[in-house]
Structures are given as C-alpha cells and as structure tokens.
C-alpha cells in the first residue's frame, strides 16, 4: 500500500461536502459528530481486514466500506458519512500514505485518519488539517483498539452534560440481610440502580425488589465480581456509573463526592482509603501490606500517584468504557480498571472514602488467591502487546489481548 501512487481525484468528496460544512445527507458537522462511529478500510488483502473489523466491532464502530482503492475509499467516506478512515499496510506507514490521508482529512470534515502496520502493530494518527507537524506516533506497541477508543472517548467527552444521570451498579451474592441497611442510604435522585446477582439462594433479588421497586435486576451468566460488574456496566443507561458493594462496606452517602469529581473534569474517580479524611475498618495488617506492595508496583511500572489500588468504590463516565476494554471476571477487575485508566491517559481523581466492616455474612474475598490474581493482572498489563514481528494473524491475537 505504501508504494501505491494514486493520483486521487477529490471530485467525489467535493460533491458531498458543501461550502457550509454540511455533508451530503444534509446534516451539519455537529450533527454528524453525534452519529454512531463508522469506518472505511483500505487494504488490497482482505485477509488483513478481517481482524481489524473484529476490533472495530468491539468498539461499536460500524464498517461501512472495504476496498483496495484509495479513490473508491474516498468516495465511500463521503457517500456514507464515515468518521474513520484506516489504511492497512504491510510495513511501517510511509510518507506517501500519510500525505494521502492528510489530504483526505482536508476534504472530509471531522475524519479520523489512521495508518496501521500489520508487521509491528504500530499506528499513526494523522494530525487534523489545522495542525502542523509530523504524524503522531502513538507507540510501537499501541493497540488499534486503544487508538480508536481514545478518539471516540474524546468526541464523547466534548458532549458531556452538566447535569448527568447516575447509574449505580451493585453486584450481589447472598446479601439479603445487608440490603435493608444499604438501600435507605441511596441518594434519592438516582437515574437507576442495577443489581447483578450471582444466583443467590437467600432471596437477595426478592428483598431488593421490595426495598427498591424501581430496581433493575439481572442474573449473571457466569460467576465472579468482575463479570457481574461488566454486565451491569453494559446494561447501564446513565451518563455516570457508580460501583457500590452490597455488604455495607461502601457508603452510598459518598456518591455525590464521586459525581462531583467527574463533573469537575475527571474521567474516572477512584476511591482511596489512604487520603486525608479516609480510612478503613476492614483491612488487617497482611492485606494492608499487600495493597501497599501492589500500589508500589503500579507506580513503578505505569507511573501515576495512586494511594490505593484494591478498592472497589469507583465512578466513571460511561463513555470511557471502550477505552477500559474490561475483561476480568474476579476481584482483579478493580486493579485492571485503575491501570488501564492510567495507560489510556484518562484524567483520574482519587476521592477520600471510608471502608466499613461487612454488616452481615462472610466475606467473598480470598486473600491469597485473589491477591495472586491481582499480581498477575499487574504484570499482564505491563507486558508488551507485540512480542515479535509476526504475520497478521499473530498480530491480531496480540491486538485482542
């Protein structure tokens, strides 16, 4: 692809882009930005397009055109009001490819143009026409899903409301005795409360419905806190998602503090038990030491200034979910979220929070087993996404983790 020398005509783009910035379907640029993200792929080898499509599908980006011709690709972008143009190459993107993608951006408003290499997984995002300089090299090991998710989240952040709706996600497993003490403390102006139950046999779901008639209940397909949270996140319809434990250890009255941090500009608000005004009743010495070691490792390997790591009281704008790409099933999901927020360069704010003892029942956390899962998660997130310069199927496996 990089050696192709198309003398591309932009007549098709001019036909569909008017002087007042409207697209061919009559929508203004601002209206088009709010549409679902779409992409056109350029590659002469269809076998290399398929894995890119799978990544785009995970990000809810619809592929509206595939072609091996730059001329045809530009026509598809204009006709179908595409928001992303991706050129797939065998080697590192060359100047010819970058120059052509830059010209395409000049003709099609709000287009994100990306050149990716199937050899080493590098991705280059072409600067906007109003900007100058060399194409931004994100990283040799930057994943395509991270590149696109970052751009998509950036678009959504510009449209965040100043009066967000709040969804609270509560994973449960035999917590019927704790709910009567938890639900009365929920703020009255919540958009929704989602309870994701792990097949409780003590009437947890029935108790929840009696206490909070508007509650949305779900039964998780598998097991583990991480899977329950992921199900709740995907089902949530609020602008902001708050994670809350059902055992009474996290205080619902602190929710406004988390929401306030997000409304003040944060993307991700994470609770910390080790800030001024915070604390915990439920951390014996061995767990405190373990958490301290994990915090040190994350600071060493990923940077940032986290004071706490293994705490499940967090809140975030739902539009960052594509960036986090959550896939954990157990308690380690909290660690994965915190690390991926750092890696994605999200604005993270720690909120002072007090952790109380569990009200009733036995704790689900297994100190050694879950601690080992957290440690593995930290090192897994640190490993390079591309170990070798393999062929495209091998690179695809690395893209998908």
Secondary structure as UniProt FT lines:
FT   TURN            2..3
FT   HELIX           11..16
FT   TURN            19..20
FT   TURN            24..25
FT   HELIX           29..33
FT   STRAND          38..42
FT   HELIX           46..58
FT   TURN            59..60
FT   STRAND          62..67
FT   HELIX           70..79
FT   TURN            80..81
FT   STRAND          84..89
FT   HELIX           95..107
FT   TURN            109..110
FT   STRAND          112..117
FT   TURN            118..120
FT   STRAND          123..125
FT   TURN            129..130
FT   STRAND          136..137
FT   TURN            140..141
FT   HELIX           144..157
FT   TURN            158..159
FT   STRAND          166..172
FT   HELIX           176..182
FT   HELIX           183..185
FT   TURN            188..189
FT   STRAND          192..197
FT   HELIX           204..211
FT   TURN            213..214
FT   STRAND          216..219
FT   HELIX           225..235
FT   STRAND          240..243
FT   TURN            246..247
FT   HELIX           252..254
FT   HELIX           255..263
FT   TURN            264..265
FT   STRAND          268..272
FT   TURN            276..277
FT   STRAND          279..280
FT   HELIX           285..302
FT   STRAND          314..317
FT   HELIX           318..320
FT   HELIX           321..324
FT   TURN            331..332
FT   HELIX           333..343
FT   TURN            344..345
FT   STRAND          348..352
FT   STRAND          354..355
FT   HELIX           367..382
FT   HELIX           392..399
//
